[in-house]
């Protein structure tokens, strides 16, 4: 298969070559009538791709995996995973394909990966397809996360396939073209571990080191350094989720990346009212992946990575376990430090080192937010005005203002920096009612609400006239929010 000259792009197959046991060569399903719905022009430029070429019919075929450059080797990646605590030894890309790796003009390496491109040998009972709504959802929320400064996979494009997808009803189908540092996961290492092939685990670890943590490869104990680097990346990532009020919803080990990028935007949402028990996934009946549980789950997932790496840490099993346990013991401190640093920045107190005063103040604030079910994003944004002396908007979030007035008095005495707060507290997030409104319209063929919401959330800190509804809380009749995996 080849592409027209104006679409010339090189897709390396390093993963497929180096880890053939974890790569099943496969081809995307043909798209009957591919039509580009949305293209990420800035990301295309970063990758060295020509946006105008991607808008052509040939470009749409490239973005659906049906017209590829010479030498491209699309593969479905194999991985395992703990799903809601239960281990599945063989998961893999059931409806996705790694087209290959792109080297950008600056020398960075990125996976180009499809979602919704058809059944693979890992598909199990699924149809391998995706609907327009869930693919636009991943585009919207991943680009919002990127704009918020949170490490994430990114969406390059969504292409309608011209095929209907059966869910509860017939829906228009689509393919998402996704870009990531890599798609290596904790589940990738679990798959290698399950084979019993220590050589495969070692080659996978060496691949991960070269791809993401080359400095760690020079360490006296490179595989321990790999684990510690992944742990640090995940501690920082989950702290950022918590600070922004993001609930991932499906923190299975196959959805925790080695790179520290957020992946898989199915049952996820941003909190409206502050609620530590917030759950938005329709299948998380026990609340395993509730907002407040995310740091604990991340630590649990990292323990599974440590188990997979044990044969590389030391030939003596007991010493390997001791090394892994000692390293994992640093997670809570790293997460706690990242979260506390971020919360101080949200409160405009980044330069105040007195944790004996600040941490109790933060705890008291969160209790106040929970008690009055305060809109998390709106509250923190309103604090900028309160820091300047106008607390009227902040006070309107509370039924009983006595407690918040006392808190505001102590907080303002610490001299918060209102200007700095504006860089850490967004005006616009993908509010759930607006996401559903935009996706419903797009499913019906109207992309304007999606485009307007995307415009707002990709400049989240810059308040602009005319976008007031994108900063407003959900209407009272919106009700409880549930999200679905899209399969």
C-alpha positions as CSV (number, residue, x, y, z in Angstrom):
1,X,0.0,0.0,0.0
2,X,1.2,3.5,-0.7
3,X,0.2,7.1,-0.5
4,X,0.2,10.0,-2.9
5,X,3.5,12.0,-2.9
6,X,2.0,15.0,-1.1
7,X,1.2,12.7,1.9
8,X,4.7,11.4,2.1
9,X,5.3,10.3,5.7
10,X,7.6,7.7,7.3
11,X,6.1,5.3,9.8
12,X,8.8,3.4,11.6
13,X,8.0,-0.1,12.9
14,X,10.4,-0.2,15.8
15,X,7.9,-1.7,18.3
16,X,6.9,-4.4,15.8
17,X,10.5,-5.3,15.1
18,X,11.8,-5.3,18.6
19,X,8.8,-6.9,20.3
20,X,7.3,-9.1,17.7
21,X,5.8,-11.4,20.4
22,X,3.6,-8.4,21.4
23,X,2.6,-7.2,17.9
24,X,0.1,-8.9,15.6
25,X,0.3,-7.5,12.1
26,X,-3.1,-6.4,11.0
27,X,-5.0,-4.1,8.6
28,X,-7.7,-1.6,9.3
29,X,-11.2,-2.2,8.0
30,X,-12.1,-0.3,4.8
31,X,-14.1,2.8,5.5
32,X,-17.0,3.0,3.0
33,X,-17.1,6.8,2.8
34,X,-14.4,8.4,4.9
35,X,-14.9,12.1,5.7
36,X,-12.7,14.2,7.9
37,X,-14.7,15.7,10.8
38,X,-12.0,17.5,12.8
39,X,-8.2,17.9,12.3
40,X,-5.7,19.0,14.9
41,X,-3.7,21.5,12.8
42,X,-1.2,22.5,15.5
43,X,-0.4,18.9,16.3
44,X,-0.1,18.0,12.7
45,X,2.5,20.9,12.3
46,X,4.4,19.6,15.4
47,X,4.6,16.2,13.8
48,X,5.8,17.7,10.5
49,X,2.6,16.7,8.6
50,X,1.0,18.9,6.0
51,X,-2.5,19.8,7.1
52,X,-3.9,20.6,3.7
53,X,-2.8,17.1,2.5
54,X,-4.5,15.5,5.4
55,X,-7.7,17.2,4.4
56,X,-7.8,15.4,1.0
57,X,-9.5,12.1,0.3
58,X,-6.1,10.4,0.5
59,X,-5.5,12.1,3.8
60,X,-8.7,10.6,5.2
61,X,-7.6,7.2,4.1
62,X,-4.3,7.6,5.8
63,X,-6.1,8.7,9.0
64,X,-8.3,5.6,8.8
65,X,-5.3,3.3,8.2
66,X,-6.4,2.2,4.7
67,X,-3.8,3.9,2.7
68,X,-0.3,3.7,4.1
69,X,3.3,4.6,3.2
70,X,5.7,1.9,2.0
71,X,7.2,-0.1,4.8
72,X,4.4,0.6,7.3
73,X,3.6,-2.3,9.5
74,X,0.3,-1.8,11.3
75,X,0.0,-4.0,14.4
76,X,-2.4,-4.7,17.2
77,X,-0.5,-4.5,20.4
78,X,-0.8,-7.3,23.0
79,X,-1.1,-6.5,26.7
80,X,-2.7,-7.9,29.8
81,X,-4.5,-6.0,32.6
82,X,-6.2,-5.9,35.9
83,X,-9.7,-4.7,35.1
84,X,-11.6,-3.6,38.2
85,X,-9.1,-5.8,40.2
86,X,-9.5,-9.0,38.2
87,X,-6.6,-10.1,36.0
88,X,-7.1,-10.7,32.3
89,X,-4.0,-12.2,30.8
90,X,-4.9,-11.4,27.2
91,X,-6.4,-8.1,26.4
92,X,-4.7,-6.1,23.6
93,X,-5.9,-3.7,21.0
94,X,-9.3,-5.1,20.2
95,X,-10.4,-2.2,18.0
96,X,-7.1,-0.3,17.6
97,X,-4.0,-0.4,15.5
98,X,-0.5,1.1,15.9
99,X,0.2,2.4,12.4
100,X,3.8,3.1,13.4
101,X,6.1,5.7,14.9
102,X,6.6,9.2,13.5
103,X,9.8,11.2,14.2
104,X,9.0,14.9,14.3
105,X,11.2,17.7,13.0
106,X,12.7,18.1,16.4
107,X,13.6,14.5,16.7
108,X,10.8,13.4,19.0
109,X,9.2,10.0,18.5
110,X,5.4,9.6,18.6
111,X,3.1,6.7,18.1
112,X,0.4,7.1,15.4
113,X,-2.5,4.9,16.6
114,X,-6.0,4.3,15.5
115,X,-9.1,3.6,17.6
116,X,-12.3,2.2,16.0
117,X,-10.5,0.7,13.0
118,X,-12.1,-2.7,13.1
119,X,-11.9,-6.1,14.9
120,X,-8.4,-7.6,15.6
121,X,-7.6,-11.0,17.1
122,X,-7.9,-9.3,20.5
123,X,-11.4,-8.1,19.9
124,X,-13.2,-10.8,22.0
125,X,-16.9,-10.0,21.7
126,X,-16.6,-6.5,20.4
127,X,-17.3,-5.3,16.9
128,X,-14.0,-3.4,16.7
129,X,-15.8,-0.2,15.7
130,X,-16.4,3.2,17.3
131,X,-19.1,5.8,17.0
132,X,-18.7,9.5,16.2
133,X,-19.7,10.7,19.7
134,X,-17.1,8.7,21.8
135,X,-14.3,9.5,19.3
136,X,-15.1,13.3,19.4
137,X,-15.3,13.0,23.2
138,X,-11.7,11.7,23.3
139,X,-10.6,14.4,21.0
140,X,-12.2,17.1,23.1
141,X,-11.1,16.0,26.5
142,X,-7.6,15.0,25.6
143,X,-7.0,18.4,23.9
144,X,-8.5,20.1,27.0
145,X,-6.1,18.1,29.2
146,X,-3.2,19.2,27.0
147,X,-4.2,22.8,27.2
148,X,-4.4,22.5,31.0
149,X,-0.8,21.3,31.0
150,X,-1.6,17.7,32.0
151,X,0.4,15.0,30.2
152,X,-1.9,13.2,27.8
153,X,-2.2,11.2,24.6
154,X,-3.5,13.6,21.9
155,X,-6.0,13.4,19.1
156,X,-4.8,14.2,15.6
157,X,-8.1,13.7,13.8
158,X,-11.5,12.1,13.8
159,X,-12.8,10.7,10.5
160,X,-16.3,9.6,9.9
161,X,-16.3,6.2,8.2
162,X,-19.6,6.2,6.4
163,X,-20.5,3.0,8.3
164,X,-23.2,2.7,10.9
165,X,-22.3,1.2,14.3
166,X,-24.9,-0.6,16.4
167,X,-25.0,0.3,20.0
168,X,-28.4,0.8,21.7
169,X,-29.3,2.3,18.4
170,X,-27.6,2.7,15.0
171,X,-24.9,5.5,15.2
172,X,-22.6,7.0,12.7
173,X,-19.1,5.4,12.9
174,X,-15.8,7.1,13.2
175,X,-12.1,6.4,13.6
176,X,-9.8,8.4,16.0
177,X,-6.2,9.0,15.0
178,X,-4.3,9.3,18.3
179,X,-0.7,10.4,19.0
180,X,1.3,9.3,22.1
181,X,4.8,9.2,23.4
182,X,4.1,5.5,23.2
183,X,1.3,3.0,24.1
184,X,3.4,1.0,26.5
185,X,1.4,0.3,29.6
186,X,1.7,-1.5,32.9
187,X,-0.4,-4.1,31.2
188,X,2.4,-4.5,28.6
189,X,4.8,-5.6,31.3
190,X,2.1,-7.9,32.8
191,X,1.7,-9.6,29.4
192,X,5.5,-10.1,29.1
193,X,5.5,-11.4,32.7
194,X,2.7,-13.9,32.0
195,X,4.7,-15.5,29.2
196,X,7.4,-16.5,31.7
197,X,10.0,-15.2,29.2
198,X,12.5,-13.1,31.2
199,X,14.2,-12.2,28.0
200,X,11.0,-10.6,26.7
201,X,10.5,-8.7,29.9
202,X,14.1,-7.4,29.6
203,X,13.7,-6.4,25.9
204,X,10.4,-4.6,26.8
205,X,12.1,-2.8,29.6
206,X,15.1,-1.8,27.4
207,X,12.6,-0.5,24.8
208,X,10.8,1.6,27.4
209,X,14.1,3.0,28.7
210,X,15.3,4.0,25.3
211,X,11.9,5.5,24.4
212,X,11.1,7.4,27.6
213,X,13.9,7.4,30.2
214,X,17.3,7.1,28.5
215,X,19.0,8.7,31.5
216,X,17.8,5.8,33.7
217,X,19.5,3.3,31.4
218,X,22.8,4.7,32.6
219,X,22.0,3.9,36.2
220,X,23.7,1.2,38.3
221,X,20.4,-0.5,38.5
222,X,18.6,0.6,35.2
223,X,15.4,-1.5,35.7
224,X,14.9,-0.2,39.2
225,X,15.5,3.3,37.8
226,X,12.9,2.6,35.2
227,X,10.4,1.7,37.8
228,X,11.2,4.8,39.9
229,X,10.9,7.0,36.8
230,X,7.5,5.6,35.9
231,X,6.4,6.0,39.5
232,X,7.5,9.6,39.6
233,X,5.7,10.3,36.3
234,X,2.5,8.7,37.6
235,X,2.6,10.4,41.0
236,X,2.8,13.8,39.2
237,X,0.1,12.9,36.7
238,X,-2.5,11.7,39.2
239,X,-1.8,14.8,41.4
240,X,-2.6,16.9,38.4
241,X,-5.9,15.0,37.9
242,X,-6.8,15.6,41.5
243,X,-6.0,19.3,41.4
244,X,-8.1,19.9,38.3
245,X,-11.0,17.7,39.5
246,X,-10.6,15.1,36.8
247,X,-12.0,11.5,37.3
248,X,-10.5,9.0,34.9
249,X,-13.1,6.4,35.6
250,X,-11.3,3.3,34.3
251,X,-7.8,3.1,35.9
252,X,-7.2,-0.5,35.0
253,X,-3.5,-1.5,34.7
254,X,-3.9,-1.5,30.9
255,X,-4.8,2.1,31.1
256,X,-1.7,3.3,33.0
257,X,1.1,4.3,30.6
258,X,4.8,3.9,31.2
259,X,5.3,7.5,29.8
260,X,3.0,9.1,32.4
261,X,0.5,10.3,29.8
262,X,-3.2,10.1,30.4
263,X,-4.8,7.5,28.1
264,X,-8.3,6.3,27.3
265,X,-11.1,8.9,27.7
266,X,-14.1,6.6,27.9
267,X,-15.8,6.8,31.3
268,X,-14.2,10.0,32.4
269,X,-15.5,13.4,33.5
270,X,-14.6,16.6,35.3
271,X,-16.2,17.1,38.6
272,X,-18.9,19.8,38.9
273,X,-19.8,19.7,42.6
274,X,-16.8,18.8,44.8
275,X,-17.4,15.2,46.0
276,X,-14.6,12.8,46.9
277,X,-16.8,9.9,46.1
278,X,-17.6,11.1,42.6
279,X,-18.0,8.2,40.1
280,X,-19.0,8.8,36.5
281,X,-18.5,5.3,35.0
282,X,-21.6,3.3,34.4
283,X,-19.8,0.1,35.2
284,X,-17.9,1.2,38.4
285,X,-20.6,0.0,40.7
286,X,-18.3,-0.3,43.7
287,X,-16.7,3.1,43.3
288,X,-13.2,1.5,42.9
289,X,-12.1,4.3,40.6
290,X,-13.9,7.2,42.4
291,X,-12.2,10.6,42.5
292,X,-10.6,10.2,46.0
293,X,-9.4,6.6,45.3
294,X,-7.3,7.6,42.3
295,X,-3.9,8.0,44.2
296,X,-4.5,4.7,46.0
297,X,-5.3,2.9,42.7
298,X,-2.2,4.4,41.0
299,X,-0.1,3.0,43.8
300,X,-1.8,-0.4,43.5
301,X,-1.2,-0.4,39.7
302,X,2.5,0.5,40.2
303,X,2.8,-2.5,42.6
304,X,1.7,-4.7,39.7
305,X,4.4,-3.1,37.5
306,X,7.0,-3.8,40.2
307,X,5.9,-7.5,40.3
308,X,6.5,-7.7,36.5
309,X,9.9,-6.2,36.8
310,X,11.1,-8.4,39.7
311,X,13.2,-10.9,37.6
312,X,15.2,-7.9,36.3
313,X,15.8,-6.3,39.7
314,X,17.8,-9.1,41.3
315,X,18.4,-12.8,40.7
316,X,17.6,-13.3,44.4
317,X,13.8,-13.1,44.7
318,X,13.8,-11.8,48.2
319,X,16.2,-9.1,47.4
320,X,14.2,-8.1,44.3
321,X,11.0,-7.9,46.4
322,X,12.8,-5.7,49.0
323,X,14.2,-3.4,46.3
324,X,10.7,-3.0,44.7
325,X,9.0,-2.5,48.1
326,X,11.5,0.1,49.2
327,X,11.1,2.0,45.9
328,X,7.3,1.8,46.0
329,X,7.3,3.2,49.5
330,X,8.3,6.6,47.9
331,X,5.1,6.9,46.0
332,X,2.9,8.5,48.7
333,X,5.5,11.1,49.5
334,X,6.0,12.0,45.8
335,X,2.3,12.2,45.2
336,X,1.7,14.2,48.4
337,X,4.4,16.6,47.6
338,X,3.1,17.2,44.0
339,X,-0.5,17.6,45.2
340,X,0.4,20.0,48.1
341,X,2.6,22.1,45.7
342,X,-0.2,22.3,43.2
343,X,-2.8,23.2,45.8
344,X,-0.7,26.0,47.1
345,X,-0.4,27.3,43.6
346,X,-4.2,27.2,43.2
347,X,-4.5,29.2,46.4
348,X,-1.9,31.7,45.3
349,X,0.5,30.7,48.1
350,X,3.2,28.9,46.1
351,X,5.9,31.0,47.9
352,X,4.7,30.3,51.4
353,X,6.7,27.4,52.9
354,X,4.8,27.0,56.2
355,X,3.0,23.7,55.7
356,X,2.0,23.7,59.4
357,X,-0.4,26.5,58.5
358,X,-1.2,25.7,54.9
359,X,-2.0,22.0,55.0
360,X,-4.7,22.4,57.7
361,X,-6.1,25.4,55.8
362,X,-6.4,23.3,52.7
363,X,-8.0,20.4,54.6
364,X,-10.6,22.8,56.1
365,X,-11.3,24.3,52.6
366,X,-12.0,20.9,51.1
367,X,-14.3,20.1,54.0
368,X,-16.3,23.3,53.3
369,X,-16.5,22.5,49.6
370,X,-17.8,19.1,50.3
371,X,-20.3,20.1,52.8
372,X,-22.0,22.7,50.5
373,X,-21.4,20.6,47.3
374,X,-19.6,23.6,45.8
375,X,-18.8,23.8,42.1
376,X,-15.0,23.0,42.2
377,X,-13.8,24.9,39.1
378,X,-16.0,28.0,39.6
379,X,-14.9,28.3,43.3
380,X,-11.2,28.2,42.6
381,X,-11.6,30.7,39.7
382,X,-13.6,33.1,42.0
383,X,-10.7,33.1,44.5
384,X,-8.8,35.4,42.2
385,X,-11.3,38.2,42.9
386,X,-11.3,37.3,46.6
387,X,-7.6,37.7,46.7
388,X,-8.1,41.3,45.4
389,X,-10.6,42.0,48.1
390,X,-13.9,41.2,46.4
391,X,-15.2,37.9,47.9
392,X,-18.9,38.4,46.9
393,X,-18.8,35.8,44.2
394,X,-16.9,33.3,46.3
395,X,-19.4,33.6,49.1
396,X,-22.3,32.9,46.8
397,X,-21.2,29.3,46.5
398,X,-22.1,28.6,50.2
399,X,-25.4,28.3,51.9
400,X,-23.9,29.3,55.2
401,X,-21.2,31.9,54.8
402,X,-19.9,32.0,58.3
403,X,-17.4,29.1,57.8
404,X,-16.1,30.4,54.5
405,X,-15.8,33.9,55.8
406,X,-13.5,32.7,58.6
407,X,-11.5,30.7,56.1
408,X,-11.2,33.6,53.7
409,X,-9.9,35.8,56.5
410,X,-7.1,33.4,57.4
411,X,-6.2,32.8,53.8
412,X,-6.0,36.5,52.8
413,X,-3.8,37.1,55.8
414,X,-1.2,34.9,54.0
415,X,-1.0,37.3,51.0
416,X,-2.2,35.2,48.1
417,X,-1.0,36.2,44.6
418,X,-4.1,36.8,42.5
419,X,-2.2,37.1,39.2
420,X,-0.5,33.8,39.7
421,X,-3.8,32.1,40.7
422,X,-5.2,32.9,37.2
423,X,-2.5,30.6,35.7
424,X,-3.5,27.6,37.8
425,X,-7.3,27.9,38.0
426,X,-9.1,27.5,34.7
427,X,-12.3,29.3,33.6
428,X,-13.3,26.6,31.1
429,X,-13.3,22.9,31.4
430,X,-15.3,20.3,29.4
431,X,-18.3,20.6,31.6
432,X,-20.4,17.5,31.4
433,X,-23.7,19.0,30.2
434,X,-21.8,20.9,27.5
435,X,-19.9,17.8,26.4
436,X,-23.2,15.8,26.0
437,X,-24.8,18.7,24.2
438,X,-21.9,19.0,21.7
439,X,-21.7,15.2,21.1
440,X,-25.4,14.9,20.6
441,X,-25.4,17.6,18.0
442,X,-22.3,16.2,16.3
443,X,-23.9,12.7,16.1
444,X,-26.8,14.4,14.3
445,X,-24.3,16.1,11.8
446,X,-23.9,19.5,13.5
447,X,-20.3,20.2,14.6
448,X,-20.8,23.8,15.5
449,X,-21.4,23.2,19.3
450,X,-18.4,20.9,19.4
451,X,-16.2,23.4,17.7
452,X,-17.3,26.2,20.1
453,X,-16.7,24.1,23.1
454,X,-13.3,23.0,21.8
455,X,-12.4,26.7,21.3
456,X,-13.2,27.5,24.9
457,X,-11.4,24.6,26.6
458,X,-8.2,24.8,24.6
459,X,-7.6,28.3,26.0
460,X,-8.8,27.4,29.5
461,X,-7.2,30.2,31.5
462,X,-8.2,33.2,29.3
463,X,-11.6,34.5,30.2
464,X,-13.3,35.9,27.1
465,X,-16.6,37.8,26.5
466,X,-19.3,35.8,24.9
467,X,-18.2,32.5,26.5
468,X,-20.1,32.9,29.8
469,X,-22.2,29.7,29.3
470,X,-19.0,27.7,29.0
471,X,-17.9,28.8,32.5
472,X,-21.3,28.2,34.1
473,X,-22.3,25.2,36.3
474,X,-24.7,22.6,35.0
475,X,-28.4,23.5,35.2
476,X,-30.3,22.0,38.1
477,X,-32.2,19.6,35.8
478,X,-29.1,18.0,34.3
479,X,-29.2,15.3,36.9
480,X,-26.7,12.5,37.8
481,X,-24.0,12.0,35.1
482,X,-22.9,8.7,33.8
483,X,-20.4,7.9,31.0
484,X,-19.8,4.7,29.0
485,X,-16.8,3.0,27.5
486,X,-18.2,3.4,23.9
487,X,-17.8,-0.3,22.9
